[in-house]
Amino acid sequence: MDLGTRVAGCLPTGSTSVAARQKFRVPDDIRGGTREALEHFLQSHCYHSSGLRKMALASDVARHLDGENNRSASFCCLRDGLRLLASGRVSA
C-alpha cells in the first residue's frame, strides 16, 4: 500500500484521489519537500487550513502504515536500522 492510500484512509472523507496521484506513490522522489507537498495537498482539500499539524497527522497515518510493504527507501532503511539496534547486534 502506498503513501497516498494510507493518507486517504485517515482523511475524514477517505479521498481516493490521493492514491491516484503518482507523485505520492514513491515518497522519496517528491521534489521540494514531502511535508510541503503533503501540506499543499491537504490544504487544497480543506484539511489543516491553519497549517499542518505534523504530530496529529503522523498519529493518524501511522495506524495505516504497513512496515513490511513500504515503498519509501528511507523509511525501510530507518526500519531496518532500528531492528538492528533492537536486536542488540550493534550498539548506538
ABEGO torsion letter per residue (X at the ends): XBAAAAAAAABAAGBAAAAABAAAABAAABBGEAAAAAAAAAAAAGBGAAEBBAAAAAAAAAAABBAABBABAAAAAAAAAAAAAAAGABBX
